[in-house]
Amino acid sequence: MSKTADHRTHLVLENYIGGKFVPCSRHIDSYDPSTGEVYCKVPDSGTDEVEAAVQAAREAFPDWSARSPAERGQVMKKLADLMEAQLEELAQAESRDQGKTVMFARTVDVPRAVDNFRFFASSVLHHTTDCTTMDHLGCVNYTIRSPVGVAGLISPWNLPLYLLTWKIAPAVATGNTVVAKPSEMTSVTAWMMCKLLEEAGFPPGVVNMVFGTGPRAGDALVGHPDVPLVSFTGSTATAQRITERSAPFCKKLSLELGGKNPAIVFSDADLDQAVTTTVRSSFSNQGEICLCTSRIYVERSIYPEFLKRFVAAAREWKTGAPSDPDNNNGALVSREHLEKVRSFVTLARSEGATVLCGEGEDPLVLPQRNTSGYFMRPTVIAGVAESSRVMQDEIFGPVVCVNPFDGEDDAVAKGNGVRYGLAATVWTRDVGRVHRVARRLEAGLVWTNCWLVRDLNLPFGGMKNSGVGREGGRDSYHFFTEVKTITVKH
């Protein structure tokens, strides 16, 4: 595409079905969040496109599932190598499509997408199954694990390639074929990956990509009778709809949903480390990570000092053009999402809370070409009532609420006082307290004196409204396979 044609010609994506790119008759506009301009046309797929993709996946399943895990792993590792060779192109595309900084995409999103394929290509080789003997009956019992079939994979817009590959990699490693639907707002890197599948050695139909909206493409996928398994990352409301659509077919579901994650800072915490890491955990990727901290509870004796330091650090967290390596944050994903996030700040003010920095408090100076982009500075709010929607609902933007607490019981009660239970962070030097509080917090992941340290072998997922099921090395292996018990009498 020439620079002169850039504003007149849009990138037009195509579905990837049965090893071929297939044009679509309907399209959705996709915006560059940093400028507010349309730059891409995404297929608006529906029942027909999903049907074709499911059929392609069904046809590819017998051959792919018959291959050894090592053979499948070789193909996955080749894809990882090809993606790594295109790291910069993928990072630039992810930034333009999602709004995040190029630096974040370059150092987090794309490397993790590559790691997902390498990790599952290897980990699938190291699982064992069970065997028992019943000598008194002359029987031996053992289990085998078989791929489920066609996996329906629906991934979100916040970490587009990162979370898409987190689903595709274990699905194909265990012998399933897939029909994936990325978010219609962030589809470009998924489409770019499809260009590499044939060269990597994936047979036609093993990985199919259908682009479109949840109500059309997503609904057709989760309601398809030949898709026995659905892995979804996104909102709790959408997951409820998926559960309803899947129920008549008794599908296997893995649902990784929202969070309203607390950070609990005790008076003995290393305050320098707590402030530095909690700014990062609150505002990384514009706060658009399900694991981001959105509620900070600080022991009352250090609350004023923490607040002063935290607000000063938040003001230093730079927001602006995603291409500028000095910026920590880029743009939020869409105008609608920006307005939603801002509405929570407005609500907090109307309820008497204090906005200490960010939205409406500090000016945001942007380059001329970015003045219509969807930018918002890190925003810190104090004095929000625990019952407020600002404290109870997932905002999913660069907004964090800070309140004091009195003692361990109060900290745990406040930390657990929402319907979500994805992650929590605890800051203390007291080892006994670490274990007590971690045990009592209703969260699938608890970090102590750190944030977002991930071992891909370990379970990932949430409690309460934050999801159903777990994913990770062994957990993904179990989810993407069916166990069968075989008894042999001798």
N, C-alpha and C positions, 0 to 999 in steps of 0.2 A: 504493500500500500504506500503510495507516495505521500509526502508531507502535504503537498498541495491538495490532495484528494481526501485528506484525513477527516475533514469536517463534513464532507459530503458522502463518503463511503463508509458504511459500517461493516464490521466483521459479522458474518452470518454463520452461526453454528449449525451443525447437522447431527442428527442422532447417529449412534453407532450400533448397528444391529447385524448380527451374523457375520461379523468381520468386515462390514462395509459401511461407509458413511451414506446415510439416507436423508435426502432433503425432506423438509416438512412444509406443509401448505400454510400453516399458521405460525406467527412469531410473536414474541414478547420483547418489548424494549428493555435493554439492560443499561444501567447508567454507570458512569465513572463517578464514584462518590466524591472525589476530590474536586470535580468541576461542576457536577450537576448536569452534565451533558450525556445524551444517549451515545454509546459507542459500539453497541453490540446488539445483534438480534438473536434471540434464543428460541428454539422450537417450542411451540405451545402444544405439546403432545397430548394425546388422549387415548381412548380405548384401543384404537386400531394400532397405534405405534407400540403400546404396551403388549398387545396380543402378539405382534410380530416378534418382539424381543423375547417374550416368554417362550414362544415356539422355537426360536433359535437356541435359547438356553437349554430347552428340553432335548433338542436334537444333539447338542454338544455334550450333554451330561454322560452318556454311557462311556465314551472314549476317555473323557477327562477324568472321570472317577475311577477308571480302570488303571490309570497310570500310578506308578509308585509315588509316595510322598517326595522322594528324592528327585524324581523326574519333574514333578510339578515345581519343586523348589528351584531347580535350575532355571526354569522359565521366569520365575519370579525374581531371581537374582539378576538375570539379564535385564529385566525391566527396570530394576533398581539402578543398575549401571547406566542405562540409557537416560533415566530421569536425572541422575546425578550429573551427567554430561550436559544436561540442559538446565542446570540449577538456576542460572542467572535469568534465562528467558522465562522460566516458570515463576521465579520470584517477582519479576517485573509485571507479569500478567496477573499474578495473585494480588499484587498491590493495586493495580489499576482497577481490577474487578471488584475488590472487597473494600478498598479504602485504607487498609493497613499500610504501615511504612514498608518500603522495599527492604529495609534492614531487618525488620521482624520476619518478613516472608523468607528472606535469604538465610537467616540464622535459625529460625524456628520451623515455619510451615513446611518448606520443601525438604530440608534435611530429615525431619520427622517422617514425612511421606515416604522418602527413600528407605529410612530405617524400618518402617512398618513392613515393607516387602521382605527385607533381609531378615528381620526378626522372625516372622512367621514361616518363612522358607526354612529356617533352621529349627525353630521350636517344635514344629510339627513332627520332626524326626525323633523327638525325645520323650514322647508320651508312652506310657505302658498301660496295659489293660489288666483286669483282675482274673485270678484263677483260684478255685477252691476244689478240694476233694471231699467226697462222701464215701469213705472206704466201706462203711457198713452196708451201703447200697451199691457198691461197685460203680460209682459215678464220678466223673470229672466235670466240673462246671467252669466255663470261661466266658469272658465277654469280648465282643468285638465292637468297633465303632465305625459306622458307615456314614458317608455324606448324606445330607437330608434331601438334596435335589436342587431346585431353583431357588436361590436366595434373593429376596427383595430387599434392597439396601437404600435407605433414604437418609441423606446427609445434609447438614445445615450450612449456613452462609458465613459463619464466623471464622472457621478454620477449614476452608473448602477442600483442598487436596489432602490435608493432614487427616481429617476425619473420614473422608471418602475412602482413603487407602487403609485406614484402621479397620474398615469393614470388609473391603474387597480382599485384602491380603489373607486373613484367616479363612474366609469363605472359600477361596480357590485353593488355598494350601490343603484344606481338608477334603477337596475333591468335588465341591459344589460348583455349579455355574451360577452366574449372577445377572440380574437386571438391576442396575443402579440408577437412582434419580437424585442428582445433586440439586441444590437450591437453584431456582430460576434466576436468582439475583447474582449468583457466583458460579457460573458454569464453565468458564473458559479453560481453567487448568485441567478439568476433567476431560474436556474435548481434546486438549493438547496431549494428555496421557494416552487417549485412544489411538492417536497417530503412531504411538510407539509399540502397541500391543502385538502387531503382526511381526515386527522385527524381533521382538523379545521371544517369539515362539508360541504365543497363545493361539490355539486353534480358533477358527471362527465360532462365535456363539458362546465361548466360555465367559467373556466379559461383554455385556451389552450396556449401553448408556442411553437412557431415554430422558431428554430434557423437558422441563415443563413445571407447571404449578402443582401444589398439593391437591387442590380440589379436583383437578382433571387427571394428570398423569399419576400422582401419588395415590389417589383413590382407586384408580383402575388397577394399580399394582398390588396394593394391600388387599383388594377384594378379589383378586384373580384366584380361581380354585386350584391352579397348578403351581402356585407359589406357596409352599408349606411353611416358610420361615420369613420373618421380617425383622430386620434390625433398623432401628430409627433413632436418630439423635435430633432433638428439637424441643418444642414447647410441650408442656404438660397438656394443654388443651388439645393440641393435634394428636398427642398420644392417646387421649381418651377416645377420639374419633377412630384412630387406627385399631384400638382394642375392640370397639363395637363392630367395625367392618370385618375384623379377623375372627370374631367369636364363632360365627356359623361354621367356619372351616377348621376350628381348633388348631390354629397356626401356632408355631413357636414364636415368641416375641422377646426381643431385647430392646428395652426402651431407656435411653439415656436422656434425661430431661433437665429441667431447670434447677437453679440453685439460688439460695439467698445466704451465702456462706459467711459465717462469723469468724472474725479474728479476735481472740481473747488475750489481752495483754495484762499480765500480773505485775505487781509492783517490783518484783525482783528480776524482771526481764532485762536483757541487754537492750537498752532503749535505742542506741544508735542502729543496731542491727534490725530491731523491730520496726523502726520508722522506715528505714531504707527498703526493707523487703515488703512491708505492708503498702507502701506507695506503689511498688511494682505489682503486688498482688491485686491492688484495687484498680489500677489504670492500664495495665498492659493490654495491648490490642484494643485500645479505646474502651476497656472494660467489657469487651465482647468475647469473654471466655466463660464457659459455664462454671469454671472453678474460681473465678475472680472473687475477691473479698468485697462484700457490699455492706456489711455491718461490722463495726469495730467497737468492742467493749473494752474499756480501760479501767483498771482498778482506781478507785476514786483518789487515792493519795498521789498518784502520778498523772491523773487526767489532765490538769492544766498544762503541765510540761509536755506531755505527749501531744496534746492538741496543737500547741504552739509550734513544735518541731514538725509535726505531720503537715500542717497547713503550709509551712514554709517550704517543705520538700515537694508538696503537690504543686505549688506555684512554679517550681523549677522544672517540672515535668513538661517538656515542650510539646506543643501541638501545632501542626502545620502541614505543608506540602509533603506527601508521602515519600517523594524522591530525595528529600533533604536528609542526609545521614545524621544531622544534629537533632532531628525531631524524634521524640519518643512515641508520639501518637500521630496517626493520620486522621482520616475522616470516618464517621459512622457510615453504616452500609447503605442507608437510604434516607430520603427526606422524611418519609413517614416514621422511620425509626427515630430519627433525630427529634422530631416533634413529640413522639411518645416519651422519650427520655427527658426532654425539657419540661413536659407536663408534670412530671414527678417533682421537679424542682419548684415549679409554680405552686403545686399542691402543698409542699413542705412549708413554703413561705406563708401560704394562706392559713396554715394551721399553727403558725407562731414559731416555727423552727428558725434557726439562724443559718443562713448560707455564708460560710466563712471565706470561701474562695471559689473561683470558677465562674459558672454560668451567672451572668448578670452582675458579677462583682469585679472581674478582671477583663480588660480588653483583649480581644483576639485579633492580632494583626496578621493578615494573610497576603501572599503574593496576589497580584491582580487576577491571574488566571484561576485562582482558587476561591475567589470571593463568593461564588455561588455553590461551593462545596458544602458538605454536611459535617462541619467541624464543631467540636465542643470541648472546652477546656476541662481538665479534671476539677470536679466539684465536691467540696466537703461540706456536710450539713451536720449541725449539732442540735440537740434538743428535740429530736423527733420522737413522738410518743410511740411506744412499742406496738400499739394497736393500729397505728397509721398504715395506710396502703404503701406509703413510702418505705416503711420498715418491713412490710409483709409480702409485697409483690416483687417479682423479679424485674429489675429495671434494665439490666443488660447494657449498661453504658458507663461512662466515666463519672459515676456518682456513688459516693460512699457516705454512710451515716455513722457518727461517732457518739457514743453515750458512755457514762460511767457505770461501774458496778461495785457492789460491796460484798466481798467474800466469794468463796468458791461456789457455794450453792446458788447464789444470785447469778454468777457468771454462766453456770450451766443452764439454769432456767431460762435466762435471756437467749443464750445460744440456741436452745431447743425450741424457742417460742415462735417458730414459723412452720408452715406446712411442708417446707422443703428439708432435705437432709442429704445433700451431696458431699460437701467438704467443709472442713473447719481447720483453723490454724490456732495453735496455742503457743504463747510466749511466756516462758518461765525457766528459771535455773533449777527448780525443785524437781528432782527426778520422780519422787513419789507422786507429786501433783500431776506431772506429765501423764502417768499411767492412770491415775484416778479420773482425771478430767476426760482423757481420751476415751476411756471405757464408758463414761456417762453421756458423752455427746452423741446425739442421733445423727450420724453422718457416715457415709460410706468410706470416706478418706479423712484422716486427721493428720495434719503435719504439725510438728513441734519445732519451733525455732528455725523454720524454713518454709518454703512454699514451692509447689509444683516440681518437687523431686519425684520422678517417676521411674519405676522399674516395670518394664512392659510384661514381665512374668506375673505380676501381682494383680489381684482383682481390681477392676475399675467400675464404679457405679454407685448409685445412691439409694437412700431409704425414703420412705414416705412418698411425697409427690415428686421426688427427684428420680424416680425410675423403677424399673423391674429388671432383675437379672444383673449379671456382671460380665464384663469383657476383660480380656487380658490373656496371657499365655495359656494356662490350663482351662480357664473359664471360656475363652473363645473356642477352644478345641471341643469342649463339651457342648457349647451352644450350637456350633455348626455341624455337629454329628449326632446321630441317633445311636444309643447303646442297645446292644442285643445280647441276651444271655443264651448260651448254648450249653446244653447238658448232654454228655455222652456216657452211655452205660457200656462198661466193658466186661 
